[in-house]
Amino acid sequence: VVSVTADRIDDALNALKAPPALIITDSQVFPLVYEKKPAESALTSFSVLMAAYKGDISAFVAGAEAVDRLNENSRVLIAEACTHAPLEEDIGRVKIPAMLKKRFGLGIRVDMVSGKDLPADLSVYDLIVHCGACMFNRQYVLSRIAAAHAAGVPITNYGTLIAKITGILDKVTY
């Protein structure tokens, strides 16, 4: 695993002959890349692109707005498509819960499901955060969005949530 630093981002951008029209980055470094990118370059991430391709990006962006209504008593479901063995710094199991707890306090409850598991009762959640769904087809992701909406629960995805939490959702291209 290569650590992304401001110097690495500067080096990569300085190596270009002209500013790129679009920069696609890992959502986890959105704020760092946003700060360093040329003003004329648009910014997005793999997760946001997958959300648009596999799901309904408008629903995910609208769902991200629910972050403003969360508090330390909220309950969030993280739904991950794949069933891989989690890494020590897994984004869905470690990093996103840490971001939520940092912002809303240790009382916020974050549940995790993976694969095709999804609780029958989604109405107990204040927000559902879905992965990029590279392991699911579009129809399956849309069915999950429909299930969330039927339960009255906003749904977003990893990249869109990170952009919202870091204050740059309105500056991300999707």
N, C-alpha and C positions, 0 to 999 in steps of 0.2 A: 504494500500500500504506500503510495506516494503522498506525502503531505503537501497540501496546497497552501502556499504562502503568498503574501502580497508581492514579494520579489519574483516568484515564479509567474504570477499573472502579469506583472509589468514586463518581464522578459518575453513572454509569449506575445503580448500585444505590440511591443516594440519591434519584434521580428517581422511583423507584417508590413508590406509596402503601402497598404492603404487600410483604413479602418474597415473592419468587416461589417456587412449589413446586419448580420445576426450573430450573436454569441450564444451558444448553447453550453450551459454549465451544469454542474451538479447542484441541485437545490440547496444542499447544505452550505454552499459557499456563496449563495446569492448576494448577501450584503457586501462581501469582500470584492466580488467581481463587479457588482454594480458601482461601487466606489471607484474602481480602476478603469472601467470601460470608457471608450470614447463616447462623447455625447451623441454622435450620429449613429451609433450602433444600438440596435434593439437587443434585448436580453430575454432569454427563456431558459428552460431546463428540460432535461430528458423527461422528468416526471410530468411537467406541464404539457409537453408535446404528446406524451402517452395519454394523458387525460383527455386531450382534444381528439386524439385518434381513436381511442378505445371507449371513451365514455361521452359525457356531455359537459364540455368545458364551462358552459354557462351555468349549469347546475353546481359545478364544483366551485366556481368563483362566487356564486350566490351563497353557497354553503360556508365558504371561508368567512363571510361576514358575520357568521354566528360566533366567531371568536370574540367579538366585541361584547357578547352577552354571557360569556362564560365567567365563572367565579370559582372560589375554592371548594364549593359544594357541588360543582358540575360533575357529570359523568360522560366520559368520552370513550368511544369504541374505535380501536385501530384494527382495520381489516386488511390483512395481507394475503395476497393471492397464493404466493408460493409457500411451500412447506420446507424450505431449506433449513439446514442447521444454522441458527443465528450466530452472527459474529459478535465479538465482544462489544463493538461499537455500532451495533445494528441500528439503522435509522428508525424503524418502526417500534422496536422493543426498548430501545435505550434513548436515542437522541430526541425523538419527538416527545415522548413522555417527560424527559428532562426539561425541554423547552416549555411545555405546558405547566409543569410544577414550578419552574422558575418564575413564570409570569403570573400564575394564579394561586400558588401556594401548594404545600404538600397535601392538602386535603382533597385536591381534585383527583377523582378516581379515573384511572385509565385501564380499560380492559383490552385484551388482545385476542384476536382469533386469526387463524391462518387456514389456507386452503379453501375448501368449499364450506367450511363451518361459518355460520352466521346465526346469531341468536334468533329464535322465533319471535321474541318480543323486542323490537328495536325502540319502542316508545320510551323505554327507561333511560335513553341516552339523550344528551343535549347536543351532541355532534358525533358524526361518524367520519373517520379519516381513512380513506382507502389508499392503497399503494398504487403504483402506476399500472398495475394489472397486466403486465407483459405476459403472464401465464394464462390469462383469460381472453376469450374473444369479446368483441364489442357487445354482442347480444347479452352475454352474461353480465358484463359491467352495467349495461343499461338496466338489466333486471334488478341489480342491487340498488341502483339509484332510484328506481321505481319503488322498491320495497322501503327504502328510507323515506321517500316522499309520502308513501301510503301511511307510514307510521308518524308522519309529521316531524321528522328529524332531518335537519340539514346534513348534507354530506359534501365532503371536499376530498381532495387528495393530498398526498405528501407535499409535493412541490408548491401547490397553491396555498396550503396551510403555512408552509415556511415563508413564502413571500408575504403573506398577510401578517404573520407574527413579527417579521423583520421590517415591516412598514414599507415594502416596495411592491405590493400586489398591483397597484395602479401603474407601475412602471414596467411590468413584465408583459411580454408579447405572448399571446396564446391563440 
